[in-house]
Amino acid sequence: MSPIAHIESPFKDKFGIPRQAGLVDSTARIVFEPQYRVSEAVRGLEEFEYIWLIWLFHLASANPTQSTADCRQPAFKPTVRPPRLGGNKRVGVFATRSPFRPNAIGLSSVRLLQVEQSPTLGPLLHIAGADLVDGTPILDIKPYIPYADSHPLARSGFAHTPPTPLQGIVDDHGLLLLLPPADRHAVTQCLLQDPRPQYQNDANRVYAIRYSQWEIRFSVADEYVSVLQVIDSKNPKT
């Protein structure tokens, strides 16, 4: 298999990305590779509100020389430690959505906002709710069909309820006001999802997430996020 497209996402690092699609109202766009920039290939897609993205965990490989078109992992590990279980309990890899799997393939359901026809890049898919790092290779795109794809009453193992967000954000100096409203809303959602590894609970530790041009440094104590610094990469002196 080889990628048909890649995503242009505001998430610049793996750390801080929502752990599931649809948890954060961030927007992104899908850009097709040159050989797939054919408008007929997406004809009728705008009639669907949601689409499935099948993609590669291209940053999960332990082999830095591995091609982004190669979805294989260098070594098979039958169990992993899901963050949802605190990172200290092992379950079978096929009972999780861990990126560390024999074939490093991800699956996300995202909202399709618009199908744009660009004179230079061909069809562009504008989407919302993606949990993909910037540059992630896309293997395939399929329409989401509610009557077949939705099972709201199904059992869902250890992930039977949504994760509980943190209580709130402390931003005494109004640092998040440096961000435009859409970015501020998405970053707030990301912070409240608590991007820290589940086994880390040091109130003095400083973390950082990168969203679009912004780097947000923060700490977490007593279920509250404290915003410590906001850096604008386009104007680092601010």
C-alpha positions as CSV (number, residue, x, y, z in Angstrom):
1,M,0.0,0.0,0.0
2,S,1.0,3.6,-0.5
3,P,-0.5,6.8,0.8
4,I,-3.2,8.5,-1.3
5,A,-3.0,11.8,0.7
6,H,-1.7,13.4,3.8
7,I,-3.3,15.6,6.4
8,E,-2.5,19.2,7.2
9,S,-3.3,19.4,10.9
10,P,-2.7,22.0,13.7
11,F,-1.2,19.2,15.8
12,K,2.5,19.4,15.3
13,D,3.6,16.8,17.8
14,K,2.2,13.4,19.0
15,F,2.0,14.8,22.6
16,G,-1.3,16.5,23.2
17,I,-3.2,15.0,20.3
18,P,-6.7,13.9,21.4
19,R,-6.7,10.1,22.1
20,Q,-9.8,9.6,20.0
21,A,-11.4,11.4,17.0
22,G,-14.2,13.9,17.7
23,L,-13.0,14.9,21.2
24,V,-11.7,18.3,20.0
25,D,-13.2,20.7,17.6
26,S,-10.1,21.3,15.6
27,T,-10.1,21.7,11.8
28,A,-7.7,20.3,9.3
29,R,-7.6,19.5,5.6
30,I,-6.6,16.5,3.5
31,V,-4.4,17.0,0.5
32,F,-4.2,14.3,-2.1
33,E,-1.0,13.1,-3.6
34,P,-0.4,14.3,-7.2
35,Q,-1.6,11.1,-8.9
36,Y,-4.9,11.2,-7.0
37,R,-5.7,14.9,-7.5
38,V,-8.7,14.0,-9.7
39,S,-12.1,15.6,-8.9
40,E,-14.0,12.6,-10.1
41,A,-12.5,10.5,-7.3
42,V,-14.5,12.4,-4.7
43,R,-17.6,13.0,-6.7
44,G,-20.6,12.6,-4.3
45,L,-18.5,12.7,-1.2
46,E,-20.0,16.1,-0.2
47,E,-23.3,14.3,0.4
48,F,-21.9,12.6,3.5
49,E,-21.5,14.4,6.8
50,Y,-18.8,12.1,8.2
51,I,-16.0,10.1,6.6
52,W,-13.7,7.3,7.7
53,L,-9.9,8.0,7.4
54,I,-7.6,5.0,7.3
55,W,-4.1,6.1,8.0
56,L,-0.6,5.3,9.1
57,F,0.9,5.7,12.6
58,H,4.0,6.9,10.7
59,L,5.7,8.3,13.9
60,A,5.1,5.1,16.0
61,S,7.8,3.0,14.3
62,A,10.9,2.2,16.2
63,N,12.9,2.2,13.0
64,P,13.8,5.7,11.9
65,T,14.7,4.5,8.4
66,Q,11.4,2.9,7.8
67,S,9.4,4.3,4.9
68,T,6.2,6.2,5.7
69,A,4.5,3.9,3.1
70,D,5.5,0.8,5.1
71,C,2.8,0.1,7.7
72,R,4.7,-2.8,9.4
73,Q,6.1,-2.5,12.9
74,P,9.6,-3.9,13.4
75,A,8.6,-6.3,16.2
76,F,5.3,-7.8,17.3
77,K,4.3,-7.2,20.9
78,P,1.1,-9.1,21.9
79,T,0.2,-6.8,24.8
80,V,0.2,-3.0,25.4
81,R,-0.6,-0.7,28.2
82,P,-3.6,1.6,27.3
83,P,-3.5,5.1,28.8
84,R,-7.2,4.6,29.7
85,L,-6.1,2.0,32.2
86,G,-3.5,4.2,33.8
87,G,-0.6,2.8,31.8
88,N,0.0,0.0,34.3
89,K,-2.3,-2.8,33.1
90,R,-1.5,-4.9,30.0
91,V,-4.2,-6.0,27.6
92,G,-4.0,-7.6,24.2
93,V,-3.0,-5.3,21.4
94,F,-6.0,-6.3,19.3
95,A,-8.2,-5.2,22.2
96,T,-6.9,-1.6,22.0
97,R,-6.3,1.2,19.5
98,S,-2.6,1.5,20.4
99,P,-0.4,2.7,17.6
100,F,2.1,-0.1,18.4
101,R,0.6,-3.0,16.4
102,P,1.7,-5.4,13.7
103,N,0.4,-3.1,10.9
104,A,0.5,0.5,12.1
105,I,-2.9,1.4,10.7
106,G,-5.2,4.0,12.4
107,L,-8.9,4.5,11.8
108,S,-10.8,7.8,12.5
109,S,-14.3,9.0,11.9
110,V,-14.2,12.8,11.2
111,R,-16.7,15.4,10.1
112,L,-16.5,16.5,6.5
113,L,-17.0,20.3,6.4
114,Q,-16.3,21.0,2.7
115,V,-15.0,19.5,-0.5
116,E,-13.0,22.3,-2.2
117,Q,-11.7,22.2,-5.7
118,S,-8.3,23.8,-5.8
119,P,-6.8,24.8,-9.2
120,T,-3.3,23.7,-8.0
121,L,-3.9,20.9,-5.5
122,G,-7.1,19.3,-6.9
123,P,-9.8,18.3,-4.4
124,L,-9.2,19.3,-0.8
125,L,-11.2,17.8,2.0
126,H,-11.8,20.2,5.0
127,I,-12.6,18.2,8.1
128,A,-13.2,18.6,11.8
129,G,-12.4,16.4,14.9
130,A,-9.3,14.7,13.5
131,D,-6.8,13.0,15.9
132,L,-3.9,13.0,13.5
133,V,-0.6,14.7,13.7
134,D,0.4,17.1,10.9
135,G,1.7,15.2,7.8
136,T,0.1,11.8,8.7
137,P,-0.2,9.7,5.5
138,I,-3.8,8.7,4.5
139,L,-4.2,5.2,3.0
140,D,-7.9,5.4,2.2
141,I,-11.1,7.4,2.6
142,K,-14.6,5.9,2.9
143,P,-18.0,7.5,3.7
144,Y,-19.5,7.0,7.1
145,I,-22.9,5.3,6.9
146,P,-24.9,5.6,10.2
147,Y,-27.2,2.6,9.8
148,A,-24.2,0.3,9.3
149,D,-21.4,2.0,11.2
150,S,-23.2,3.2,14.4
151,H,-23.8,0.8,17.3
152,P,-24.6,3.1,20.3
153,L,-25.7,0.3,22.6
154,A,-22.7,-2.0,21.9
155,R,-20.5,-3.2,24.7
156,S,-17.1,-1.4,24.7
157,G,-14.9,-3.1,27.2
158,F,-12.7,-0.8,29.3
159,A,-13.7,2.2,27.2
160,H,-17.4,2.0,28.0
161,T,-17.7,5.7,29.1
162,P,-16.0,8.9,27.7
163,P,-12.9,10.0,29.6
164,T,-13.6,12.4,32.4
165,P,-12.1,15.9,31.7
166,L,-10.2,17.9,34.1
167,Q,-12.1,20.4,36.2
168,G,-10.9,23.6,34.6
169,I,-8.1,25.9,33.4
170,V,-6.3,28.5,35.4
171,D,-5.0,31.3,33.2
172,D,-4.4,34.2,35.6
173,H,-2.5,36.3,33.0
174,G,-4.9,35.7,30.1
175,L,-2.2,34.0,28.0
176,L,-4.7,32.0,26.0
177,L,-6.2,35.3,24.8
178,L,-3.2,35.5,22.5
179,L,-4.7,32.8,20.4
180,P,-7.5,33.5,17.9
181,P,-10.9,32.2,19.1
182,A,-11.0,29.0,17.1
183,D,-7.5,28.0,18.2
184,R,-8.2,29.0,21.8
185,H,-11.3,26.8,21.8
186,A,-9.5,23.8,20.5
187,V,-6.5,24.2,22.8
188,T,-8.8,24.5,25.8
189,Q,-10.4,21.2,24.8
190,C,-7.0,19.6,24.4
191,L,-5.9,20.7,27.8
192,L,-9.0,19.6,29.6
193,Q,-8.6,16.2,28.0
194,D,-5.4,15.9,30.1
195,P,-2.7,15.0,27.6
196,R,-0.3,13.8,30.3
197,P,0.7,10.2,30.4
198,Q,-1.6,8.5,32.9
199,Y,1.2,7.4,35.2
200,Q,2.6,11.0,35.6
201,N,1.0,13.0,38.4
202,D,3.7,15.5,39.4
203,A,2.2,18.9,40.0
204,N,5.5,20.6,39.5
205,R,6.2,19.1,36.1
206,V,5.9,21.4,33.1
207,Y,4.4,20.0,29.9
208,A,4.0,21.6,26.4
209,I,1.7,21.0,23.5
210,R,2.1,22.5,20.0
211,Y,-1.0,23.6,18.2
212,S,-0.6,25.4,14.9
213,Q,1.9,28.2,15.5
214,W,1.5,28.1,19.3
215,E,3.3,26.3,22.0
216,I,1.4,26.2,25.3
217,R,3.3,25.3,28.4
218,F,1.3,24.1,31.4
219,S,1.1,22.1,34.6
220,V,-1.6,20.1,36.2
221,A,-2.5,20.0,39.9
222,D,-5.7,19.0,41.7
223,E,-7.6,18.4,38.5
224,Y,-6.9,21.9,37.2
225,V,-4.6,23.0,34.3
226,S,-2.4,26.0,34.9
227,V,-1.3,27.8,31.8
228,L,2.3,29.0,32.4
229,Q,3.4,30.3,29.0
230,V,2.2,30.7,25.4
231,I,4.8,31.1,22.7
232,D,4.0,32.2,19.2
233,S,6.5,30.6,16.8
234,K,5.8,33.3,14.2
235,N,6.6,36.0,16.7
236,P,8.6,34.4,19.6
237,K,9.2,37.8,21.3
238,T,5.6,38.1,22.3
